Amino acid sequence: MSEENTSGPTPEGSAREAILIRALFMILFVIIYYVAEWLVVAVAVFQWVVVIITGKQNPQLASFGDGLSRFIYQVARFLTFGTEDKPFPFAEWPGAPPAAAP
C-alpha cells in the first residue's frame, strides 16, 4: 500500500505553476507592448502636428510620451526576464526621471 504526499504542493509543482502564471502575464504584456508601440507613433505624429501648427511642443504630451517610453522599457525588461516586477497596471505609472544634479 503506497501513501501519497498530501502535505502540499511539491517544489517542482510550485515552480511549474509560477512559470505558467508568468507565461500568462508575458502574453498579456506582449499585447500591451504592441498597443503601446502604436500609441508612441500616434503621440509622435500628434506632437509633430502640434509643433507645425503652434511652433512649440505640447509639454503635457511630451511628458506622457516620456512616461510611455519608460513603460515600454519596463515591459521589455519584464518580457526578457530582466526583472520579475510587473509593469503598470501592477505597479505605478513610470514618472519622470530624477533631476540631474548641477
Secondary structure per residue as TSV (DSSP state, phi and psi in degrees):
chain	resnum	aa	ss	phi	psi
A	1	M	-	360.0	126.8
A	2	S	-	-104.5	144.9
A	3	E	-	-103.7	136.9
A	4	E	-	-94.3	147.3
A	5	N	-	-78.5	111.4
A	6	T	-	-111.9	17.1
A	7	S	S	-78.0	-11.3
A	8	G	S	146.3	-177.5
A	9	P	-	-70.0	149.1
A	10	T	-	-78.2	158.5
A	11	P	H	-59.0	-35.7
A	12	E	H	-66.5	-39.9
A	13	G	H	-66.1	-39.7
A	14	S	H	-66.0	-40.9
A	15	A	H	-65.5	-42.2
A	16	R	H	-64.1	-41.6
A	17	E	H	-64.0	-41.3
A	18	A	H	-63.6	-38.9
A	19	I	H	-67.2	-40.0
A	20	L	H	-66.8	-40.3
A	21	I	H	-64.6	-41.7
A	22	R	H	-63.8	-37.9
A	23	A	H	-61.2	-40.3
A	24	L	H	-64.6	-42.6
A	25	F	H	-63.8	-37.6
A	26	M	H	-64.2	-41.4
A	27	I	H	-61.6	-44.8
A	28	L	H	-59.2	-45.7
A	29	F	H	-75.1	-22.8
A	30	V	H	-65.7	-42.9
A	31	I	H	-63.5	-46.7
A	32	I	H	-60.8	-39.5
A	33	Y	H	-58.7	-46.7
A	34	Y	H	-66.8	-37.9
A	35	V	H	-63.8	-42.7
A	36	A	H	-63.5	-37.5
A	37	E	H	-59.5	-44.9
A	38	W	H	-66.5	-33.4
A	39	L	H	-66.8	-37.0
A	40	V	H	-60.9	-43.9
A	41	V	H	-61.6	-44.0
A	42	A	H	-63.4	-43.3
A	43	V	H	-63.5	-43.1
A	44	A	H	-62.8	-45.0
A	45	V	H	-66.1	-44.0
A	46	F	H	-64.4	-42.2
A	47	Q	H	-62.3	-39.9
A	48	W	H	-61.6	-43.9
A	49	V	H	-63.2	-42.5
A	50	V	H	-60.3	-43.6
A	51	V	H	-65.3	-40.2
A	52	I	H	-62.5	-42.3
A	53	I	H	-77.9	-45.6
A	54	T	H	-99.7	-19.6
A	55	G	S	85.0	0.9
A	56	K	S	-146.3	157.6
A	57	Q	-	-80.4	157.2
A	58	N	-	-86.5	115.3
A	59	P	H	-65.4	-33.8
A	60	Q	H	-67.1	-40.2
A	61	L	H	-67.4	-39.2
A	62	A	H	-64.3	-39.7
A	63	S	H	-65.4	-42.1
A	64	F	H	-63.4	-42.6
A	65	G	H	-61.6	-38.1
A	66	D	H	-63.8	-46.1
A	67	G	H	-63.8	-38.0
A	68	L	H	-64.9	-40.3
A	69	S	H	-66.9	-36.7
A	70	R	H	-67.4	-37.4
A	71	F	H	-62.8	-44.8
A	72	I	H	-60.7	-39.9
A	73	Y	H	-60.4	-44.9
A	74	Q	H	-63.0	-41.2
A	75	V	H	-62.8	-44.8
A	76	A	H	-61.8	-40.9
A	77	R	H	-62.9	-41.1
A	78	F	H	-65.5	-43.9
A	79	L	H	-66.2	-30.2
A	80	T	T	-96.7	14.1
A	81	F	T	64.4	25.2
A	82	G	S	-74.8	-20.9
A	83	T	-	-154.4	157.5
A	84	E	S	-98.7	-5.5
A	85	D	-	-73.7	124.9
A	86	K	-	-80.2	137.5
A	87	P	-	-72.3	-178.2
A	88	F	T	-49.4	135.7
A	89	P	T	-91.9	7.4
A	90	F	S	-89.5	-4.5
A	91	A	S	-141.4	175.2
A	92	E	-	-70.3	153.8
A	93	W	-	-62.6	135.9
A	94	P	-	-63.8	128.5
A	95	G	-	-91.3	-170.2
A	96	A	-	-69.7	152.2
A	97	P	-	-68.0	157.4
A	98	P	-	-63.3	144.7
A	99	A	-	-66.8	139.5
A	100	A	-	-73.4	138.1
A	101	A	-	-74.2	140.0
A	102	P	-	-71.1	360.0
